[in-house]
Amino acid sequence: MQLIATDRHNLDAAGLLDGFDYPAILVSNHYEILAANDRYTKTFGNITPGDSAYCYKVSHHYSRPCDEAGESCPLAACKKSGHREKVLHIHNTPRGREHVDVEMLPIFNAAGELTYFVELLKPVNHASARGDKNVMIGTSPAFNQLIERINRVAPSSASVLLLGESGTGKELAAKAIHQASPRKNKPFVTVECAGLTETLFESELFGHTKGAFTGATYSKQGLVDAANGGTLFLDEIGDIALSQQVKLLRLIETGTYRPVGSIEALSTDFRLICATHMDLWEMVQNGEFREDLYYRINVFPIHLPALRERVEDIPLLAQSILNRISDRHSYTLTHAAEKLLMQNPFHGNIRELRNILERAALLASDTDIDAELIHTSMASDIARTVQNQDLQSLESDYLRRLLHKHQGNKQAVADELGISLRTLYRKLNTL
């Protein structure tokens, strides 16, 4: 326990902090940090008494309270409501900027006056404000609202419906919910609903017995059984055929199912997360999706913003993608390149951004990626280039870029192309 204030009342109140399982500080009505528990100092560092010991200075390096600096302030909200308040903030830590789930608890004296606040700070491990992890990345208001909703629903067992355009990262969001839930140490199982035929969907989901149908030469475990105790993620649930929706509904309502070819009912326990880019309610109105199933999966809907709705995240996302493209090179974007990317509508969202950056990295002659290179790498320009070049020239350019990427290592190029070294040499000689 680290104490800053020395009067008896503060010492008594500070003793409360040891009972919390998270980093916690005691704050006055005037935003002054009076005490911090050991978990706080180990996670966020020591508090220096004096003029700097104010929550908005320590956490944000602001010169005035958060609500006066254009950000939501849980302490001000707590003062107004008299109840606990929660908000997602990005705090400065010894490791850099990090997302923190902040919960403010009011403390009243014997006269019923609001005198102190306990601020609980729960680090968010499934989001990054630095782009150095393989997690959800961003700092924009739209992104922070998304993380807030994930944090709210994750500890529960409620079914979640992830909505948004293709390429917005719905599977990554589903994994974040799983990792922040009590089931995080259990399996996370994904079912790709798009493209599955009715028979294949039922077999994948529920499994089948040996001889259940032609070609079933062995018994197969269903994915609902594999997800037992954990999370079942149904991606693109709008593609499930009507005839199979009733079986899925029964599974959700009863927790039981029958493998294909079996008469024995089995039970399973999983947390359900679904995702779609379709308008399911419109599909319900058109008779393409069951209304009862819609209400069963739509307990807690979460909208994932399109990339054009979080433009300020593009430089951070782009650098994070570039860091993962190559282990050998540290690619960086010029300011002009970042600006050009931020002007792009990105109808394909993060997936389109990744494609553009991968092209740029292949075309780059050094580790600096400038605006001209980004412009060339955009899909419309690639399409025009394809129209103006013959196939042999395109293949030659592609091989040249791969050779540059792998610093002339022909075996590495062959491995990436999935061909033998001899075949690569033959192509190079031909071209």
MIDREN-763570 format. One line per field, with one value per residue (C-alpha): z, x, y; residue in three letters. Coordinates in steps of 0.02 Angstrom, whole numbers, plus 50000, padded with zeros to 5 digits. Layout:
// residues N
zz = (Z	...)
xx = (X	...)
yy = (Y	...)
r = (Ala	...)
// end
This chain:
// residues 431
zz = (50000	49952	50050	50000	50118	50305	50395	50491	50379	50223	50307	50357	50182	50100	50192	50083	49929	49985	49964	49776	49648	49526	49529	49632	49690	49815	49741	49821	49761	49682	49578	49696	49715	49902	49902	49786	49817	49776	49617	49553	49584	49505	49349	49327	49436	49592	49626	49667	49803	49766	49618	49500	49606	49512	49415	49253	49259	49304	49183	49037	49062	49053	49139	49183	49219	49079	49053	49026	48901	48789	48862	48969	49155	49268	49424	49360	49306	49478	49564	49459	49478	49651	49581	49511	49334	49202	49052	48937	48937	48860	48999	48996	49076	49095	48940	48836	48802	48850	48855	49032	49088	49226	49360	49485	49653	49764	49952	50067	50245	50393	50346	50172	50089	49940	50002	49911	49758	49728	49550	49489	49335	49239	49098	48932	48857	48699	48630	48592	48575	48512	48375	48442	48474	48371	48448	48405	48371	48381	48484	48396	48485	48374	48416	48602	48601	48522	48657	48792	48729	48719	48898	48956	48880	48894	49078	49050	48959	48844	48659	48552	48373	48284	48143	48014	47840	47777	47830	47991	48104	48171	48207	48302	48403	48440	48502	48611	48693	48723	48796	48915	48973	49111	48970	48907	48952	48856	48666	48543	48392	48228	48104	47932	47880	47709	47569	47673	47596	47707	47732	47760	47884	47989	47983	48030	48171	48248	48185	48109	48143	48033	47887	47913	47728	47575	47608	47799	47830	48008	48149	48163	48312	48286	48315	48449	48547	48517	48588	48747	48894	48779	48642	48476	48342	48192	48058	47924	48007	47876	47751	47850	47753	47826	47844	47959	48059	48156	48209	48264	48361	48453	48495	48569	48667	48738	48730	48649	48474	48377	48266	48089	48084	48273	48378	48539	48600	48666	48770	48760	48847	48751	48737	48568	48463	48287	48151	47987	47861	47809	47871	47966	48010	47825	47793	47928	47840	47675	47751	47729	47914	48060	48175	48330	48290	48260	48435	48512	48437	48449	48639	48636	48464	48433	48279	48213	48133	47954	47930	47856	48023	48117	47996	48135	48169	47993	48025	48181	48092	47938	48039	48136	47973	47901	48058	48030	47842	47852	47988	47890	47850	47957	47836	47878	47798	47754	47817	47639	47622	47784	47724	47559	47649	47762	47608	47538	47570	47603	47551	47593	47763	47854	47731	47588	47688	47715	47530	47481	47606	47553	47372	47425	47523	47370	47258	47379	47336	47516	47685	47658	47582	47507	47437	47257	47304	47399	47251	47135	47256	47268	47187	47049	46993	46997	46889	46762	46764	46727	46576	46505	46529	46454	46566	46541	46596	46750	46797	46770	46880	47015	47020	47025	47176	47264	47232	47306	47454	47492	47451	47304	47400	47262	47378	47487	47331	47273	47445	47446	47272	47319	47175	47164	47146	46976	46916	46976	46879	46723	46741	46767	46612	46508	46564)
xx = (50000	50067	49997	50009	49889	49924	49763	49671	49515	49618	49718	49557	49485	49648	49641	49493	49604	49690	49526	49517	49583	49631	49745	49654	49678	49587	49539	49471	49330	49464	49543	49692	49761	49769	49825	49864	49869	50016	49932	49924	50107	50162	50057	50063	50210	50231	50132	50237	50156	50128	50062	50075	49968	49806	49721	49709	49895	49956	49845	49831	49964	49823	49832	49647	49513	49465	49292	49371	49494	49358	49357	49230	49269	49204	49232	49126	48991	49000	48978	48824	48741	48799	48823	48969	49019	49122	49219	49358	49512	49684	49812	49996	50091	50275	50249	50168	49985	49864	49677	49608	49432	49401	49268	49235	49154	49083	49119	49000	49033	48915	48819	48785	48908	49011	49190	49302	49309	49391	49453	49478	49589	49572	49700	49622	49731	49628	49656	49813	49845	50022	49996	50128	50016	49911	49751	49620	49710	49649	49625	49480	49315	49224	49353	49348	49157	49177	49299	49184	49041	49155	49210	49030	48967	49122	49104	48925	48859	48746	48741	48825	48786	48929	48869	48971	49042	49161	49340	49302	49377	49226	49322	49454	49314	49240	49409	49424	49255	49312	49480	49396	49267	49270	49285	49452	49546	49421	49410	49364	49288	49246	49115	49127	48943	48969	48982	48928	48792	48647	48717	48894	48837	48744	48890	49017	48911	48842	48964	48914	48925	49014	48903	48783	48795	48894	49077	49060	49192	49224	49135	49172	49160	49048	49109	48976	49056	49230	49169	49100	49144	49207	49144	49061	49081	48963	49036	48916	48764	48652	48710	48633	48492	48316	48304	48456	48405	48273	48405	48520	48377	48345	48530	48530	48369	48403	48590	48563	48594	48604	48753	48701	48653	48632	48474	48562	48543	48703	48723	48848	48880	48952	48945	48872	48942	48875	48930	48859	48877	48695	48539	48462	48302	48271	48299	48170	48045	48082	48059	48243	48288	48186	48121	48134	48316	48350	48293	48391	48558	48527	48537	48682	48718	48885	48917	49094	49134	49195	49373	49308	49219	49385	49502	49619	49663	49731	49913	49922	49840	49950	50112	50054	50018	50187	50275	50198	50225	50411	50529	50678	50627	50557	50445	50388	50259	50297	50177	50114	50081	49981	49881	49841	49783	49670	49584	49540	49360	49416	49259	49354	49402	49554	49569	49588	49715	49819	49815	49875	50018	50073	50081	50178	50303	50331	50356	50466	50650	50692	50604	50522	50348	50298	50135	50180	50205	50040	49952	50024	49973	49791	49673	49612	49791	49837	49685	49737	49915	49851	49756	49911	50034	50042	50043	50229	50276	50166	50246	50419	50382	50309	50460	50575	50483	50490	50677	50700	50591	50697	50862	50897	50865	50789	50744	50642	50553	50515	50448	50332	50269	50246	50355	50519	50685	50709	50540	50587	50751	50658	50536	50678	50770	50610	50574)
yy = (50000	50172	50320	50501	50589	50577	50625	50489	50487	50458	50321	50232	50247	50195	50029	49983	49971	49812	49717	49745	49621	49759	49911	50042	50222	50331	50500	50657	50769	50878	50737	50718	50541	50505	50322	50177	49990	49879	49814	49992	50032	49867	49900	50089	50144	50249	50408	50562	50670	50853	50950	50800	50684	50712	50573	50672	50717	50542	50446	50568	50702	50829	50997	50993	50860	50741	50814	50986	50911	50840	50663	50572	50581	50442	50547	50690	50565	50483	50651	50684	50514	50462	50286	50187	50235	50145	50209	50150	50262	50259	50287	50325	50181	50133	50024	50162	50202	50063	50037	50031	49990	50118	50094	50235	50193	50333	50334	50428	50485	50457	50615	50547	50666	50609	50628	50504	50394	50227	50210	50031	50014	49852	49832	49778	49641	49615	49791	49890	50076	50045	49917	49799	49650	49530	49600	49730	49895	50075	50232	50320	50356	50229	50095	50134	50119	49948	49892	49960	49852	49700	49731	49745	49583	49473	49423	49365	49213	49315	49273	49407	49458	49547	49660	49753	49755	49621	49649	49745	49611	49518	49357	49456	49537	49366	49305	49461	49422	49244	49297	49420	49291	49158	49029	49096	48937	48830	48803	48941	48854	48941	48879	48959	48954	49032	48904	48754	48646	48592	48417	48477	48609	48481	48360	48495	48563	48404	48273	48105	47919	47794	47745	47890	47932	47883	47919	47923	47791	47846	47937	48122	48239	48390	48567	48596	48454	48525	48692	48613	48725	48862	48976	48931	49065	49054	49167	49231	49153	49233	49100	48955	48872	48887	48699	48700	48853	48756	48628	48768	48846	48683	48669	48845	48821	48647	48626	48456	48387	48223	48180	48136	47952	47938	47921	47969	48148	48226	48383	48524	48690	48837	49025	49076	49219	49248	49368	49430	49571	49547	49637	49491	49585	49620	49435	49396	49510	49422	49249	49205	49196	49129	49264	49154	49116	49300	49345	49202	49258	49446	49460	49583	49659	49744	49850	49848	50017	50022	50084	50247	50275	50267	50355	50413	50229	50199	50252	50141	49995	50017	50017	49865	49771	49821	49759	49587	49578	49541	49482	49546	49724	49865	49957	50133	50247	50427	50560	50587	50400	50399	50548	50462	50305	50408	50479	50308	50249	50069	49976	49816	49888	49816	49673	49798	49899	49742	49700	49873	49869	49695	49755	49909	49805	49694	49845	49942	49961	50004	50009	50180	50172	50339	50408	50364	50183	50178	50258	50124	49986	50035	49911	50026	50061	49878	49840	49971	49904	49729	49794	49878	49734	49561	49408	49374	49550	49536	49370	49442	49593	49483	49368	49520	49588	49420	49406	49580	49536	49382	49469	49354	49193	49087	48942	49062	49127	48950	48906	49058	49014	48831	48769	48677	48769	48686	48753	48928	48924	48868	49014	49137	49073	49085	49262)
r = (Met	Gln	Leu	Ile	Ala	Thr	Asp	Arg	His	Asn	Leu	Asp	Ala	Ala	Gly	Leu	Leu	Asp	Gly	Phe	Asp	Tyr	Pro	Ala	Ile	Leu	Val	Ser	Asn	His	Tyr	Glu	Ile	Leu	Ala	Ala	Asn	Asp	Arg	Tyr	Thr	Lys	Thr	Phe	Gly	Asn	Ile	Thr	Pro	Gly	Asp	Ser	Ala	Tyr	Cys	Tyr	Lys	Val	Ser	His	His	Tyr	Ser	Arg	Pro	Cys	Asp	Glu	Ala	Gly	Glu	Ser	Cys	Pro	Leu	Ala	Ala	Cys	Lys	Lys	Ser	Gly	His	Arg	Glu	Lys	Val	Leu	His	Ile	His	Asn	Thr	Pro	Arg	Gly	Arg	Glu	His	Val	Asp	Val	Glu	Met	Leu	Pro	Ile	Phe	Asn	Ala	Ala	Gly	Glu	Leu	Thr	Tyr	Phe	Val	Glu	Leu	Leu	Lys	Pro	Val	Asn	His	Ala	Ser	Ala	Arg	Gly	Asp	Lys	Asn	Val	Met	Ile	Gly	Thr	Ser	Pro	Ala	Phe	Asn	Gln	Leu	Ile	Glu	Arg	Ile	Asn	Arg	Val	Ala	Pro	Ser	Ser	Ala	Ser	Val	Leu	Leu	Leu	Gly	Glu	Ser	Gly	Thr	Gly	Lys	Glu	Leu	Ala	Ala	Lys	Ala	Ile	His	Gln	Ala	Ser	Pro	Arg	Lys	Asn	Lys	Pro	Phe	Val	Thr	Val	Glu	Cys	Ala	Gly	Leu	Thr	Glu	Thr	Leu	Phe	Glu	Ser	Glu	Leu	Phe	Gly	His	Thr	Lys	Gly	Ala	Phe	Thr	Gly	Ala	Thr	Tyr	Ser	Lys	Gln	Gly	Leu	Val	Asp	Ala	Ala	Asn	Gly	Gly	Thr	Leu	Phe	Leu	Asp	Glu	Ile	Gly	Asp	Ile	Ala	Leu	Ser	Gln	Gln	Val	Lys	Leu	Leu	Arg	Leu	Ile	Glu	Thr	Gly	Thr	Tyr	Arg	Pro	Val	Gly	Ser	Ile	Glu	Ala	Leu	Ser	Thr	Asp	Phe	Arg	Leu	Ile	Cys	Ala	Thr	His	Met	Asp	Leu	Trp	Glu	Met	Val	Gln	Asn	Gly	Glu	Phe	Arg	Glu	Asp	Leu	Tyr	Tyr	Arg	Ile	Asn	Val	Phe	Pro	Ile	His	Leu	Pro	Ala	Leu	Arg	Glu	Arg	Val	Glu	Asp	Ile	Pro	Leu	Leu	Ala	Gln	Ser	Ile	Leu	Asn	Arg	Ile	Ser	Asp	Arg	His	Ser	Tyr	Thr	Leu	Thr	His	Ala	Ala	Glu	Lys	Leu	Leu	Met	Gln	Asn	Pro	Phe	His	Gly	Asn	Ile	Arg	Glu	Leu	Arg	Asn	Ile	Leu	Glu	Arg	Ala	Ala	Leu	Leu	Ala	Ser	Asp	Thr	Asp	Ile	Asp	Ala	Glu	Leu	Ile	His	Thr	Ser	Met	Ala	Ser	Asp	Ile	Ala	Arg	Thr	Val	Gln	Asn	Gln	Asp	Leu	Gln	Ser	Leu	Glu	Ser	Asp	Tyr	Leu	Arg	Arg	Leu	Leu	His	Lys	His	Gln	Gly	Asn	Lys	Gln	Ala	Val	Ala	Asp	Glu	Leu	Gly	Ile	Ser	Leu	Arg	Thr	Leu	Tyr	Arg	Lys	Leu	Asn	Thr	Leu)
// end
